[in-house]
């Protein structure tokens, strides 16, 4: 089971910055735009944002994180940041 959290957040950069201020490590799974590119399907799932793999990595970095792991399968992307 995966918990789809960031897909449902309006301001992901702000949330990442807040998490960074209190945590030293972040592990998350995100359904990247490359995995579900159909915007209608994304909205039906309640997704508010549409990051691609590279764009989400850039968002982590901008929030003060160093991406240690960025792996993808056919549906989800795993990110481990410190």
N, C-alpha and C positions, 0 to 999 in steps of 0.2 A: 504494500500500500504506500502511496505517496501522498503527501500533504501539499496541495497546490496553494501556496500562499502569495508569493510575489505577483502571480498573474492577476490577483484580485486587489492589488494595492494601486491607488491612484498616483502616489508620489514615491516611487521606489528609491530614487536617490536620497530623499530625506530619511526614509526608513533605514537605509543602509548606513547612513552617517550616524544615526542614533544607535543602531546596533553596534557599530564600530566603537562608539564611546564607552561601551560597557562590556564588550566581549572581545576576546582575542582570537576566536576562531568561528567561522561560519561554514556550515555545510547545508547546501540547499540543492533542490532539484527544481528545474524550471522547464516548462514546455516552450521551447524556442520557436520562433516564427518559421524556421526551416522545417520543423517537425510537424506543425499544424499551421499551414500558410493560409488556409481558408478563413478569412476574417469573419464571415458569418458563423462558422463553427466556433471560432474563438469567442465571439460575443454570446452565442448560445450557452457556452460553458461559463459565462460570467467573467471572462478575462477583460481587464481594463487596459492592458498594455500589450505591446507586440514587439518585444525585444528579439532580435536575432542573436545568435551565439556570440558573435564578436561585439555587438552593441551592449550586451549584458556584461561581458567581461570589462568593457570600457567603463560601464557604470559602476562596477565593483571598484575598479582602480580609482575612479574619481571620488569614491566614498572613503578612500583611505585603505582599501584592502589590497593585498597581493594575492593574485589567483595562483594557487598551488596546483590545483587539479581542475581541468575542464574537459570532460568526456561526454560523449553523446551516444545514444543508441537511436533506434528508429522513432522514439516518441518523447524521450526526456533527455535533459542535459544535467549532468552532475557538476556542481562547482564546490570546491573546497578552498576557502580563502582564509588568510591569516593577516 
